[in-house]
Amino acid sequence: MIFGEVPVAEADDALLVHGVSAGKLRFRKGRRLDADDIAALRDAGIATVTVVRFEPGDVGEDDAAARIAAAVAGPNVETAQPFTGRCNLIARAAGIAFVDAARIDALNLVDETVTIATLPACEPVASGDMIATVKIMPFAVPSAVIERALAVLRDGPPLRIAPYRARAVALIQTRLPGLKESVLDKTTENIDHRLVRMGAAPARERRCPHAVPALAAAIRAALDARAGMILIAGASAITDRRDVLPAAIAEAGGTIDHFGMPVDPGNLLLLAHVGDIPVLGLPGCVRSPKLNGFDWVLQRLMADVAVAPADIMRMGVGGLLKEIPIRPQPRDERPSPAPRAPRIAAVVLAAGRSSRMGGANKLLAELDGRPLLLHAVDAALASQAKPVVVVAGNDAARIGNLLADRKVALVENPDFAGGLSTSLAAGLRNLDPQTDGAVVLLGDMPRIGPKAIDRLIASFNPTEGRAICVPTYGGKRGNPVLWGRRFFAEMETLAGDVGAKHLIGDYAELVAEVAMPDDAVLVDIDTPEELAAARGAGRRPA
């Protein structure tokens, strides 16, 4: 890769290393300069720019990131579309993230240009959580570096998700005089919260005296009821392998695997089994919702991951969970959520009057065997955007019938005659408060495909200054546009037959131009002539 400062006249077809801002001219870094750009730079008085050019054998940053991410991703892990040299890996099931730390280290040691960051090993994740990110540092890397990186991964992917499996869990609590029933009730509540969070049903609870015969009978009863796991919360803490809980497990035909763990709170955990059913004697800290060593073992077992004594004995590093004087603030009662992929919705605007179509509703006109609107709606449904909201107004009943068999949220805008702004506001108001952004699609752009939408989503990163993502082709900006939530309130106050285009200028520093492979982002249909031309073109979206 050739890197350096060159005269503007010599920068044609090179990639801009640093953004350029002069008067109204704003070019972001990474822009591939063309003849029009060179002329604009000259007119702005820019004499030199810093650029890069690829050499034979160089692999572009996005391709490099995508290749490495694909080799890293194991079962239940999905790669997002790369953007600016970054490719995120996303959990596609709730469960436990398993990371081969040695091979991740080896990958990071290949070359400074190739990096990967992951969650800690055995971290619980929800579906949609971001679990790793591959980042290529320069604009391109030699293919030899990529081959060395892939060689590190030749034995299989070092990152996978073991999904939770729902099963019947039995909870047995023992009683001693003086132990309040309310304490047992609270224990059940906290155990159930843990189980439900992992996709299981609340525990089937039973209570019995804190004595070996009674507890052994309760264990047998749980087994007879086909429990897939047995949890035992004793009225008194386990102090020895010969105490009441382990003795009762043995009397019920079980085997004690391990007692104690190097995690605090959670030291007094007992691991056992009866046949192939795991049995856990619980430490007293399970009566609290706060994270403790029991959670680490439960999460693995719920994901069908075997837990051996050696696994527990290796949990000491990072196992100090209790509050200490130098950490005075109480920990949150629930584990901190893992980073997650942004929640991006799609809003399809389909309420217009088609005023330039001679009275007919263009969105119901046939194109390539289906109504024009369905091209945009189906592209949104096939993309990563969720949910898909369609705003109807003109011919709302017919639009509703058209979409009856598609999984969209239909919003009717009674004020559609007031212009585009009213439909935009109606769509945004109907998004979940947890939505991070929305791709706003026009219903009359039939060549937009799911890959274009996904590329906008991959580019979205407000913390890196990409809060508005605008597609471009040949240096021209088009639609759809992805807007971060921070702009929703301002967009909802717009009036008239206008969109939010002016906000792109107002917040230029937060705009990411996302280059597209074709001109679909520039093509909409407003007139009978344009519809006829589209029917003759026969091109399909990607």
Residue pairs with C-beta under 8 A, 6 or more apart in sequence:
1 52
1 53
1 54
1 55
1 58
1 138
1 139
1 140
1 141
1 142
2 52
2 53
2 54
2 55
3 17
3 50
3 51
3 52
4 50
4 51
5 48
5 49
5 50
5 51
6 14
6 48
6 49
6 50
6 51
7 47
7 48
8 38
8 41
8 42
8 46
8 47
8 48
8 49
9 38
9 42
11 33
11 38
11 41
11 49
11 51
12 33
12 34
12 35
12 38
13 32
13 33
13 34
13 53
14 32
14 33
14 51
14 52
14 53
15 30
15 31
15 32
15 33
15 51
15 52
15 53
15 139
16 27
16 28
16 29
16 30
16 31
16 32
16 33
16 49
16 50
16 51
17 29
17 49
17 50
17 51
17 52
17 139
18 29
18 49
18 50
19 26
19 27
19 28
19 29
20 26
20 27
20 41
20 44
20 46
20 49
21 27
22 44
22 45
22 46
23 44
25 40
25 41
25 44
25 46
26 508
27 33
27 37
27 41
28 511
28 512
28 513
30 84
30 139
31 37
31 513
32 515
33 41
33 49
33 51
34 475
36 475
37 475
41 49
52 138
52 139
52 140
54 60
54 139
54 140
57 142
57 143
57 144
58 140
58 141
58 142
58 143
59 67
59 140
59 141
59 142
59 143
59 146
60 139
60 140
61 82
61 84
61 85
61 136
61 138
61 139
61 140
61 141
62 82
62 83
62 84
62 85
62 87
63 82
64 85
64 114
64 136
64 140
64 141
64 146
65 82
65 85
65 86
65 87
65 134
65 135
65 136
66 79
66 81
66 82
66 87
67 146
67 150
68 87
68 107
68 114
68 116
68 134
68 136
68 146
68 149
68 150
68 153
69 79
69 82
69 87
69 88
69 89
69 132
69 134
70 79
71 149
71 150
71 153
71 157
72 89
72 107
72 116
72 132
72 134
72 153
72 157
72 158
72 159
73 79
73 89
73 157
73 159
74 98
74 156
74 157
74 158
74 159
74 160
74 161
75 160
75 161
76 91
76 92
76 93
76 95
76 160
76 161
76 162
76 163
77 89
77 90
77 91
77 92
77 131
77 157
77 159
77 160
77 161
78 89
78 90
78 91
78 92
79 87
79 88
79 89
79 90
80 87
80 88
80 89
80 90
80 341
80 384
80 454
80 457
80 458
81 87
81 451
81 454
81 455
81 457
81 458
82 458
83 455
83 458
83 459
83 461
83 514
84 459
84 464
85 135
85 136
85 137
85 138
85 139
86 133
86 134
86 135
86 136
87 133
87 134
88 130
88 132
88 133
88 134
88 341
88 458
89 130
89 131
89 132
89 133
89 134
89 159
90 128
90 129
90 130
90 131
90 341
91 97
91 125
91 126
91 127
91 128
91 129
91 130
91 131
91 161
91 338
92 127
92 161
93 127
93 161
93 163
93 164
94 125
94 126
94 127
94 163
94 164
94 198
94 199
95 124
95 125
95 161
95 162
95 163
95 164
95 303
96 122
96 123
96 124
96 125
96 161
96 162
96 164
96 299
96 300
96 303
96 305
97 118
97 119
97 121
97 122
97 123
97 124
97 125
97 131
97 159
97 160
97 161
97 338
98 121
98 122
98 159
98 160
98 161
98 162
98 305
99 118
99 119
99 120
99 121
99 122
99 132
99 158
99 159
100 158
100 159
101 121
103 152
103 153
103 155
103 158
104 116
104 118
104 158
104 159
106 152
107 114
107 116
107 149
107 152
107 153
107 158
108 114
108 115
108 116
110 145
110 148
110 149
110 152
111 141
111 145
111 148
111 149
112 137
113 136
113 137
113 138
113 141
113 145
114 134
114 136
114 137
114 141
114 145
114 146
114 149
115 134
115 135
115 136
115 137
116 132
116 133
116 134
116 135
117 132
117 133
117 135
118 131
118 132
118 159
119 125
119 131
119 132
119 338
119 339
120 318
122 296
122 299
122 300
123 131
123 338
124 198
124 299
124 335
124 338
125 131
125 161
125 338
126 337
126 338
126 340
128 340
128 341
128 343
129 337
129 338
129 339
129 340
129 341
130 338
130 339
130 340
130 341
131 159
131 161
131 338
132 159
162 300
162 303
162 304
162 305
163 303
164 198
164 199
164 200
164 302
164 303
165 302
165 303
165 304
166 199
166 200
166 201
167 200
167 228
167 229
167 302
168 201
168 204
168 225
168 226
168 227
168 228
168 229
169 195
169 200
169 201
169 203
169 204
169 227
169 228
169 229
169 230
169 231
170 203
170 204
170 205
170 206
170 222
170 225
170 227
170 229
170 230
170 231
171 188
171 191
171 203
171 204
171 205
171 206
171 231
171 232
171 233
172 205
172 206
172 207
172 208
172 215
172 218
172 219
172 222
172 230
172 231
172 232
172 233
173 184
173 187
173 188
173 205
173 206
173 207
173 208
173 232
173 233
173 234
173 235
174 207
174 208
174 209
174 210
174 211
174 214
174 215
174 232
174 233
174 234
174 235
174 236
174 244
174 245
175 184
175 207
175 208
175 209
175 210
175 235
176 209
176 210
176 235
176 236
179 235
183 287
184 207
184 233
186 287
187 233
187 286
187 287
188 203
188 205
190 286
190 287
190 288
190 289
191 203
191 231
191 233
191 286
192 202
192 203
193 289
194 295
194 298
195 201
195 202
195 203
195 302
196 202
198 298
198 299
198 302
200 302
203 231
204 222
204 225
204 227
206 218
206 221
206 222
208 214
208 215
208 217
208 218
209 215
210 234
210 235
210 236
210 244
211 244
212 244
212 247
212 248
212 251
213 248
213 251
215 232
215 244
215 245
215 248
216 248
216 249
216 251
216 252
219 230
219 232
219 248
219 249
219 252
219 254
219 274
219 279
220 252
222 230
223 230
223 252
223 274
223 275
223 277
227 277
228 277
229 277
229 278
229 279
229 280
229 301
229 302
230 274
230 277
230 278
230 279
230 280
231 279
231 280
231 282
231 298
232 245
232 249
232 279
232 280
232 281
232 282
233 282
233 286
233 287
234 244
234 245
234 281
234 282
236 244
237 268
237 283
237 284
238 244
238 245
238 246
238 259
238 268
238 270
238 281
238 283
239 268
240 246
240 259
241 256
241 259
245 270
245 281
246 256
246 259
246 270
246 272
246 281
249 255
249 256
249 270
249 272
249 274
249 279
249 281
250 256
252 274
253 274
253 275
254 272
254 273
254 274
254 279
255 272
255 273
255 274
256 270
256 271
256 272
257 271
257 272
257 273
257 308
257 309
258 270
258 271
258 309
258 312
258 313
259 268
259 269
259 270
259 271
259 281
260 267
260 268
260 269
261 267
261 269
261 293
261 297
261 312
261 313
261 315
261 319
262 312
262 313
262 315
262 316
262 319
263 269
263 292
263 293
263 296
263 315
263 316
263 319
263 320
263 321
264 293
264 319
264 320
264 321
264 322
265 283
265 285
265 290
265 292
265 293
265 321
265 322
266 283
266 285
266 292
266 293
266 294
266 295
266 296
266 319
266 321
267 283
267 293
268 281
268 283
268 284
269 280
269 281
269 282
269 283
269 293
269 294
269 297
269 312
270 280
270 281
270 282
271 278
271 280
271 281
271 297
271 307
271 309
271 312
272 278
272 279
272 280
272 281
273 279
278 301
278 307
280 294
280 297
280 298
280 301
282 294
283 292
283 293
283 294
285 292
285 294
286 292
286 294
288 333
289 333
289 334
290 321
290 331
290 333
291 321
291 331
291 334
291 335
292 321
293 315
293 319
293 321
295 335
296 315
297 307
297 312
300 306
300 307
300 311
301 307
321 331
323 330
323 331
342 436
342 437
342 457
342 460
343 386
343 432
343 434
343 435
343 436
343 437
344 384
344 385
344 386
344 435
344 436
344 437
344 438
344 439
344 457
344 460
344 482
345 385
345 386
345 387
345 388
345 389
345 431
345 432
345 435
345 437
345 438
345 439
346 380
346 383
346 385
346 386
346 387
346 388
346 389
346 438
346 439
346 441
346 453
347 389
347 391
347 424
347 427
347 428
347 431
347 438
347 439
347 440
347 441
348 373
348 376
348 377
348 380
348 388
348 389
348 390
348 391
348 408
348 427
348 441
348 442
348 443
349 391
349 420
349 423
349 424
349 427
349 440
349 441
349 442
349 443
350 363
350 373
350 376
350 377
350 390
350 391
350 392
350 393
350 399
350 423
350 443
351 391
351 392
351 393
351 394
351 396
351 413
351 416
351 422
351 423
351 426
352 363
352 393
352 394
352 416
352 420
352 423
352 443
352 444
353 394
353 416
353 417
354 360
354 361
354 362
354 363
354 394
356 526
356 527
357 365
357 526
357 527
357 528
357 531
358 528
361 394
361 395
361 398
362 372
362 444
362 525
362 526
362 531
363 371
363 372
363 373
363 395
363 399
363 443
363 444
364 371
364 372
364 373
364 395
364 398
364 399
364 402
365 371
365 372
365 531
366 372
367 375
367 446
367 525
367 531
367 534
367 535
368 375
368 446
368 535
368 538
368 540
371 402
372 443
372 444
372 446
372 525
372 531
373 399
373 402
373 443
373 444
374 402
375 445
375 446
375 447
375 448
375 541
376 441
376 442
376 443
376 444
376 445
376 446
376 448
377 388
377 390
377 403
377 406
377 408
377 443
378 406
379 441
379 448
379 449
379 450
379 452
379 453
379 541
380 388
380 439
380 441
380 450
380 453
381 388
381 406
381 407
381 408
382 449
382 450
383 439
383 450
383 451
383 453
383 454
383 457
384 453
384 454
384 457
385 439
385 453
385 457
387 407
387 408
387 409
387 432
388 407
388 408
388 409
389 408
389 409
389 410
389 411
389 427
389 430
389 431
390 399
390 403
390 408
390 409
390 410
390 411
390 443
391 411
391 412
391 413
391 423
391 424
391 426
391 427
392 399
392 400
392 410
392 411
392 412
392 413
393 412
393 413
393 414
393 415
393 416
393 417
393 423
394 416
396 412
399 410
400 410
400 412
403 410
409 430
411 426
411 427
411 430
413 422
413 423
413 426
415 422
415 426
416 422
416 423
418 495
418 496
418 497
419 495
419 496
419 497
419 498
420 496
420 497
420 498
420 499
421 494
421 495
421 496
421 497
421 498
421 499
424 440
424 491
424 492
424 494
424 499
424 500
425 491
425 492
425 493
425 494
427 438
427 440
428 438
428 488
428 491
428 492
429 492
431 438
431 488
435 485
436 460
436 484
436 485
437 460
437 467
437 482
437 483
437 484
437 485
438 482
438 483
438 485
438 488
439 453
439 456
439 457
439 480
439 481
439 482
440 479
440 480
440 481
440 482
440 483
440 499
440 500
441 448
441 453
441 479
441 480
442 479
442 480
442 524
444 524
444 525
444 526
445 479
445 480
445 520
445 521
445 523
445 524
445 525
446 523
446 525
446 534
446 541
447 518
447 520
447 523
447 539
447 540
447 541
448 479
448 480
448 520
448 521
448 541
449 520
449 540
449 541
449 542
450 541
451 542
452 471
452 480
452 516
452 520
452 521
452 541
452 542
453 480
455 471
455 514
455 516
456 469
456 471
456 480
456 481
456 482
456 514
457 469
457 482
459 466
459 469
459 482
459 512
459 514
460 466
460 467
460 469
460 482
460 484
460 512
462 484
462 486
462 510
465 509
465 510
465 512
466 510
466 511
466 512
467 483
467 484
467 486
467 487
467 507
467 510
468 481
468 482
468 483
468 484
468 487
468 503
468 504
468 507
468 510
468 511
468 512
469 481
469 482
469 511
469 512
469 514
470 477
470 478
470 481
470 504
470 511
470 512
470 513
470 514
471 477
471 478
471 479
471 480
471 481
471 513
471 514
471 515
471 516
471 521
472 478
472 513
472 514
472 515
472 516
472 521
473 515
473 516
473 518
473 519
473 520
473 521
473 522
474 519
476 522
477 504
477 513
478 516
478 519
478 521
478 522
479 521
479 524
480 521
481 500
481 504
483 491
483 500
484 510
487 500
487 503
487 507
490 500
490 503
491 500
491 503
494 500
504 511
517 542
518 542
520 541
520 542
523 534
524 530
525 531
525 534
